[in-house]
Structures are given as C-alpha cells and as structure tokens.
Amino acid sequence: MPLSIQQALLTPNIYSRPQLPLKQVKKLVIHWVANPGSSALANRNYFENLKNGTRGIYASSHYIVGLKREIIQCIPETEVAYHAKNANTYSLGIEVCHLDATGEFSPTTYAALIELCTHLCYTHTLDPATAIIRHYDVTGKICPKYYVHNPAAWSKLKHDVVASLNAHYLQVYPDNLPQLLPLQLNGTLRQVSGFVKDDQYYVKLRDLEDSYIQIDYDEVKKMPVLNLKPL
C-alpha cells in the first residue's frame, strides 16, 4: 500500500504552530503519544486546542502516525514544531500512537512509521543510522517508552528504515546512503549532503542557502523556491 499522508495543519498560534522557519532538517525525532488507544486525529486535535492558551502548554509535532496506518501532518516541514527542546530548530517531530501502556508500536503502526521515515530520509538526504533519534536522546525523557527500555528494538527500527531505503531507492542511492560532498559556493568551500551518480552531483537545496541565496518552499504549488537575496 503506497504512503498516504493526510494534511491537517494546525492553526497558526504561539503555543503549537509558531511559524518559526525550519531551514534545515538534520534529524527525525520519534515520540510516543503516551495516551494508549488514542487516534492520530485525537492527538492532532489536542495540539490544535492548545492555541487557546488555557493550559499554557507549548507542544506539537510535524507528523502523527495512527493505529490504523493513518499519517497526519500537523506542521509544514519548513516550520518549527515544539517537540524536542533544543532539537526543534533542526528536526522533524514524529508522534506515534500505541495500543497500551508499554508503548510498543503495533505492526500496522510500525509499518507506517517505517514508510514515513523512509520517505523523509530520502527527501532530506538523511542517514537513518544517525539521523533517526528518540526524544530520549535529546532530553533524557523516557520517550518513546518501549524503545527506550528496549534498545534492541530501537536498533531494529533504524535497520528496517535502512532496508526500506535500499528496497525503494536502490537505483538512486549509491552505496544506499547519502554522504558529505565538497562544494564551492560563492567562493566558500562547504560540505553538503548528497550523492554522486553517473558523474552527476545531487545535493539538498537547503544546503545551498547562504547570505546570497534564500531557499523557500511553496506550500500551494508544492515546489521549492530559490531566490537571490538583494545585495
């Protein structure tokens, strides 16, 4: 079954969708919703209702993976979500629903999460072995609970994303993983994420942004926008 993402963006507000720019995605942070049996939509609506400010809570995520394989996008990938403290400025947050208090993801939910992570690693040229992390790895919070208490299961999750990347994008990824490439941009030598195939360089547009070049994303047209900044 192909990956299907339902977009249900939060209303812009200071508590859950501050519309701060997320200029580069370096990590995917995995969370558990800590609310057994709840749906992706219910958790999305929880974030939406924070806009009222009555709880004084700042929280959100870019994606929520549900119990029935549904995936809801709450925040555009070009904006910051409030999910992992200092990592908010360079990561996408993924909340995952679970059936019980153990926090283990069901086979259906797990499969959808692997597909989502595969898609995001490919889109942002990320190495699953280092780019996919737990909330716990950032703040020490026991989240996602099952995968903090069972490190072997966590290692398997990342391995499954690597295997999925290999299966779906083997023709694109030489050696099946992105790498750092040297690039001279406006006279400055930089390292950018990408790969070389058939003597062609493929790099992330976000890595080209500097004091002269601005990279944005048009949510309506679903395409990147590159502008030269005025001198």
N, C-alpha and C positions, 0 to 999 in steps of 0.2 A: 504494500500500500504506500503511495507516494506521500511525502511530508506535506502536511496541511497546517498552516498557521492562520489562526483567526485573529484579526487585528481589532482590539477593543481598547484604544488608547485612553489613558486617564485624562481627566480634565486638568489643564494646567493650573497648578496651585503650589504653594510653598511647602506643603507637607509631604506630597508624594510625587509630584511632577514639576520640579522647579524650572525645567527647561534650560538647565546649565549645559553648555556644549561638552560632548564627549568626543575629543578629537582623535583618539586612537584607542583601539581595542587590543589589549595585550593579554587579558585573562578572561576566562569564563568561570564565574564563582557559582558553585552548586549549593543550594539550600534545601532544607525540608520545611514544609509549611507549619509543622508542629501542631497540626489540628487534624487528627485522624478522621478519615472518611469524608473530609470536605472536598468540594469540587474546585476546579480551576476557576470557574466563574465566581464562586463564592469568595475565593481569595482575592480575585481581581476587584470585586466589589468592596472588599474590606479596605484595600488600598484607596479606592475611589472615595470612600466615605471619610477618609482621614482629612480630606480637603476642608471639612467643616471646622477643624481645629479644636474640637471639644476635648479630644484626648491628648493633644499636644505631642502626638507621635509623628516622627518622620520615618516613613518606610515605603518601599516599593520594590519592584523588580522589572526587568525588561520582559521576561517570559515566565509563564506558569505552565507546567506540564501536568495534565489532569489524569484522573483514574481511568478514563475511557479513551486514552490516547490523544485527547484534545490538547492543543497548544494555543495559548492566548498570549498575544503580545500586548503589553501594557504601556511600554515606553519605547519611542524610536531608538534605534541603535546609535544615533547621533547625539543623544541626550543622556545625562547622568540620571541614574536611579539611586535611591537611598537603600542600600542593602549590605554593604560591607566596609563601612567606615572609610579608612584611607584608600582602599582599593576602588572606591566609587569612581574616581576620576580616570581610571584606565581599564575598567572591566565591565562585562555584561553580567547581570544577576539573573539566575535561573532558579525559580522556586519549583519544588516538585511535591506533588500530592502523594499521600500514602494511606494505606488502609487502617493501620493500627499504630499503637504507641511505640513499637520497635523502630519505626521509621524506615523499614526496608521497602524499597520500591517494588511494586508488583511487576510481573513480566510484561504486561501491557504498557504500563507507565515507563518502565525501564527501556523498552524498545523505542518508545517515542523520544525519550531523553537522548538515547544514543544517536538517533537520527538528527535531532536538533543540534547536538554538539558537533556531529559530523558536518552538517551544513554550515555552522558558524565557524568551525575551524578552517573549512575550505574557503569561505567567504573572506575571512580576515587573515588568512595565511598563518595559522597558529599550529604549533606542535602540541598535540594532545598530552604528551608525556609531561610537559612543563606548564602549559597554558591553562589546563583544566584543574582548578583547585577547589577546596572546600571552604566554606565560611570559616571553619575552624582554623584553617591555615593562615587566615588573615588576622583574626581577633582572639582565637582560642575558645570561642563559643562552641558548645557541643552541637554542631550543625554542619551537615546533615547527620543526625544522631547515629543511625545504623552504620554509616560509612566512616564515622569517627571511631566507633567501637570495633569495627571490623575492617582493618586496613587492607586485608587481602581482597575483600570485596571492592574496595575503592581502587586498588591497583587493577583489578579485573575490569572495572568500568572504563578506566582510561585505555586499557588494552583493547577493549571492544570498540572504542571510538577509532583507534588506530586501524584496527582490522576493517572497520566500516569505510574509513577513508581509502584504504588500499583497494577495497572491493569496488567502490563507486568512482574513484578518481585516479585509478592507477595510470591511465593514459595521460594524465595531466601532471601528476607529481613525480618527477624523477627521484628515485630513492624513497618515494612515498611520503616525504616530509619536506616542509619549507626550510629555507636556510637564510643566513645573513649574507647579503651581497654588497660589494662596494659600489658606490655611485657618487659621481661628482656632480653636485647641484649648485649652480650659481657660484662656481669656483671653490666650493667647500666639499671635502671628501666626507661622505656619510655612509652608514651601514643601514640597509633597508631589508625588510623581509620579502622573500620571493624565491624564485627558482629559474633555472635556465633550461630550456627545451628547444632542441634543433637550432641552437645558436641564437635563440630569441630570449630576451630578458622579460620576466613577468614580475612586477612589483606592486605593492599596495599603494594606491593613490594617496592614502593618508600619510604615508612616509615621505611624500614629496612636499608636504606643506612646510613652508618656512616663512621668512619675513617678506618674500616676494610673491609667493603662491598661496592661495587660500582654497581649501577643498571643502565643499559642502555636499549635501545630499538633498535632492528634490523629492519630497515625500509624495507629491502628486504624480509626477512623471516617472517615479521610481528609477532615478538615474543619478550618478554622481555629477557634480558641477565643479569645474575648475576655473578659477578667476585669478588674474594677475592683480596684485594689490597696487594701488597708485603709489608712485614714487614721491 
